[in-house]
Amino acid sequence: MSADILEQPKIRYRTFEAAFGSARESGLFRAVGRLYSNEGTLGPDWVHLMDRLRDAGATNLNLGRLLEGHANAVQLVRLYGDAGQHAWLEKALEADTILGVWGADDVFPARVETVAGGKMLKGGKRYASGLGMVAHAVVPIAGDDGQLQLYLLPVGDPARQDLSAWKVGGMQASASGRYSFEGVSVEPGMMLGGVGVYKREPFFEGGIWRCAAVHLGGLEAILAMTVAHLEASGRFDHPLQTERLGHAILHARTARLWVEDAGRRIEDPLEAETIPFAVAAASYTRLQVEASALAVMEIARRSVGLASFERDHPLESAIADLSVYLRQANPDALLLHKCRTMLTGLGQ
Ligand SMILES: Cc1cc2nc3c(=O)[nH]c(=O)nc-3n(C[C@H](O)[C@H](O)[C@H](O)COP(=O)(O)OP(=O)(O)OC[C@H]3O[C@@H](n4cnc5c(N)ncnc54)[C@H](O)[C@@H]3O)c2cc1C
């Protein structure tokens, strides 16, 4: 970690436009989609996915968000899709199509109504990343019994996209707005897998390790930029600066080891390992990476000072993005609900 940073003192957090342009040019979305086997597993290739997600997060967290959602969607189609949907996915990846998973319900949640001659969608989703960039989304929709059914839906209609509610201090470029499904008819081939498959573990809650890998990339980039600033300003060797950097390295390494552990446990488990423990470890990984990231961001601000708040300083945009992206659903519940499993499986 520290060696990487010293070898790349000029590392810069790029603008979303630059990062996204390079990702499109290099076929990053296609390459990541093809890491998954036809059955939706990664096996030892989880390392390559982790590296791609970390790199994307370090380059620009908005790009990392899109790439993570795309990987999640590809895995769901591979896991639960039929032969026709698998063939569709191949073509979509070939065309460098970007996919997403839009689960967060809007004020009027997405639902399905039976109408004469078929089924029709109502309501919509919010925090739907990649509006205008994601072409198809995997969308979980609850039935009357509360059970979730996945749908694979085209989401490119600009008239259904609403970015007006996405006015945030960071991650603005992730374009995470509302999408209305009001009046969309459910066509054959849109339903993905059976009722309830979405919540199957280890890939539902356990999949959070991917998000933690992107956060890790952002955290490491912030540390690298802090080091670069201290080197350039001749302040690196002041003992208090070095001490702070030492603590930041401890946080970054800790986060890295948790992410590596979770990725392997979820995607390439050993025979003796249990799914509940892998899922709990992935959940706690999210919490540990959040804590490490908050600590590193504070260290970066204290070490660099006012310059880190200048609007055109890459630290400012990286910290703003990571501060927003770290806010994921219900961290308190994760800490409480996974505590017992973490204790029972602590030796695994
Ligand atoms: C950049 C970004 C992109 C996103 N993109 C997508 C996307 O593409 N698709 C998608 O589906 N979602 C997306 N999301 C949304 C994400 O999945 C979560 O829905 C969202 O981040 C939840 O954040 P929150 O702060 O509202 O969580 P909350 O769960 O509201 O947590 C806020 C605080 O309240 C606490 N809390 C939660 N519930 C309770 C309760 N009942 N009582 C008391 N306290 C409680 C939590 O522990 C926490 O302290 C995105 C989010 C971000 C930040």
Ligand as a Chemical Component Dictionary entry (heavy atoms), coordinates in Angstrom:
data_LIG
# 
_chem_comp.id                   LIG 
_chem_comp.type                 NON-POLYMER 
_chem_comp.pdbx_formal_charge   0 
_chem_comp.three_letter_code    LIG 
# 
loop_
_chem_comp_atom.comp_id 
_chem_comp_atom.atom_id 
_chem_comp_atom.alt_atom_id 
_chem_comp_atom.type_symbol 
_chem_comp_atom.charge 
_chem_comp_atom.model_Cartn_x 
_chem_comp_atom.model_Cartn_y 
_chem_comp_atom.model_Cartn_z 
_chem_comp_atom.pdbx_ordinal 
LIG C1  C1  C 0 -24.268 7.614 -4.570 1  
LIG C2  C2  C 0 -25.389 6.675 -4.308 2  
LIG C3  C3  C 0 -25.882 5.911 -5.354 3  
LIG C4  C4  C 0 -26.944 5.033 -5.148 4  
LIG N1  N1  N 0 -27.403 4.283 -6.194 5  
LIG C5  C5  C 0 -28.380 3.380 -6.005 6  
LIG C6  C6  C 0 -28.846 2.548 -7.062 7  
LIG O1  O1  O 0 -28.360 2.606 -8.193 8  
LIG N2  N2  N 0 -29.837 1.665 -6.811 9  
LIG C7  C7  C 0 -30.413 1.577 -5.573 10 
LIG O2  O2  O 0 -31.308 0.752 -5.394 11 
LIG N3  N3  N 0 -30.023 2.367 -4.563 12 
LIG C8  C8  C 0 -29.013 3.251 -4.742 13 
LIG N4  N4  N 0 -28.611 4.044 -3.694 14 
LIG C9  C9  C 0 -29.387 4.036 -2.462 15 
LIG C10 C10 C 0 -28.858 3.054 -1.439 16 
LIG O3  O3  O 0 -29.090 1.741 -1.894 17 
LIG C11 C11 C 0 -29.579 3.286 -0.104 18 
LIG O4  O4  O 0 -30.957 3.227 -0.301 19 
LIG C12 C12 C 0 -29.258 4.623 0.493  20 
LIG O5  O5  O 0 -27.883 4.900 0.352  21 
LIG C13 C13 C 0 -29.662 4.607 1.961  22 
LIG O6  O6  O 0 -29.090 5.706 2.615  23 
LIG P1  P1  P 0 -29.825 6.387 3.845  24 
LIG O7  O7  O 0 -28.829 7.293 4.511  25 
LIG O8  O8  O 0 -31.114 6.931 3.371  26 
LIG O9  O9  O 0 -30.063 5.101 4.800  27 
LIG P2  P2  P 0 -30.910 4.936 6.106  28 
LIG O10 O10 O 0 -31.213 3.484 6.200  29 
LIG O11 O11 O 0 -32.041 5.905 6.163  30 
LIG O12 O12 O 0 -29.842 5.281 7.235  31 
LIG C14 C14 C 0 -29.666 6.577 7.804  32 
LIG C15 C15 C 0 -29.480 6.433 9.317  33 
LIG O13 O13 O 0 -30.730 6.002 9.913  34 
LIG C16 C16 C 0 -30.539 4.773 10.619 35 
LIG N5  N5  N 0 -31.809 4.045 10.476 36 
LIG C17 C17 C 0 -32.234 3.311 9.393  37 
LIG N6  N6  N 0 -33.456 2.793 9.652  38 
LIG C18 C18 C 0 -33.833 3.226 10.871 39 
LIG C19 C19 C 0 -34.995 3.061 11.685 40 
LIG N7  N7  N 0 -36.024 2.343 11.238 41 
LIG N8  N8  N 0 -35.039 3.655 12.899 42 
LIG C20 C20 C 0 -34.006 4.392 13.322 43 
LIG N9  N9  N 0 -32.885 4.612 12.623 44 
LIG C21 C21 C 0 -32.792 4.038 11.405 45 
LIG C22 C22 C 0 -29.335 4.135 9.957  46 
LIG O14 O14 O 0 -28.673 3.180 10.754 47 
LIG C23 C23 C 0 -28.463 5.376 9.711  48 
LIG O15 O15 O 0 -27.837 5.763 10.918 49 
LIG C24 C24 C 0 -27.528 4.916 -3.857 50 
LIG C25 C25 C 0 -27.011 5.663 -2.801 51 
LIG C26 C26 C 0 -25.947 6.520 -2.993 52 
LIG C27 C27 C 0 -25.396 7.295 -1.839 53 
# 
loop_
_chem_comp_bond.comp_id 
_chem_comp_bond.atom_id_1 
_chem_comp_bond.atom_id_2 
_chem_comp_bond.value_order 
_chem_comp_bond.pdbx_ordinal 
LIG C1  C2  SING 1  
LIG C2  C3  SING 2  
LIG C2  C26 DOUB 3  
LIG C3  C4  DOUB 4  
LIG C4  N1  SING 5  
LIG C4  C24 SING 6  
LIG N1  C5  DOUB 7  
LIG C5  C6  SING 8  
LIG C5  C8  SING 9  
LIG C6  O1  DOUB 10 
LIG C6  N2  SING 11 
LIG N2  C7  SING 12 
LIG C7  O2  DOUB 13 
LIG C7  N3  SING 14 
LIG N3  C8  DOUB 15 
LIG C8  N4  SING 16 
LIG N4  C9  SING 17 
LIG N4  C24 SING 18 
LIG C9  C10 SING 19 
LIG C10 O3  SING 20 
LIG C10 C11 SING 21 
LIG C11 O4  SING 22 
LIG C11 C12 SING 23 
LIG C12 O5  SING 24 
LIG C12 C13 SING 25 
LIG C13 O6  SING 26 
LIG O6  P1  SING 27 
LIG P1  O7  DOUB 28 
LIG P1  O8  SING 29 
LIG P1  O9  SING 30 
LIG O9  P2  SING 31 
LIG P2  O10 DOUB 32 
LIG P2  O11 SING 33 
LIG P2  O12 SING 34 
LIG O12 C14 SING 35 
LIG C14 C15 SING 36 
LIG C15 O13 SING 37 
LIG C15 C23 SING 38 
LIG O13 C16 SING 39 
LIG C16 N5  SING 40 
LIG C16 C22 SING 41 
LIG N5  C17 SING 42 
LIG N5  C21 SING 43 
LIG C17 N6  DOUB 44 
LIG N6  C18 SING 45 
LIG C18 C19 SING 46 
LIG C18 C21 DOUB 47 
LIG C19 N7  SING 48 
LIG C19 N8  DOUB 49 
LIG N8  C20 SING 50 
LIG C20 N9  DOUB 51 
LIG N9  C21 SING 52 
LIG C22 O14 SING 53 
LIG C22 C23 SING 54 
LIG C23 O15 SING 55 
LIG C24 C25 DOUB 56 
LIG C25 C26 SING 57 
LIG C26 C27 SING 58 
# 
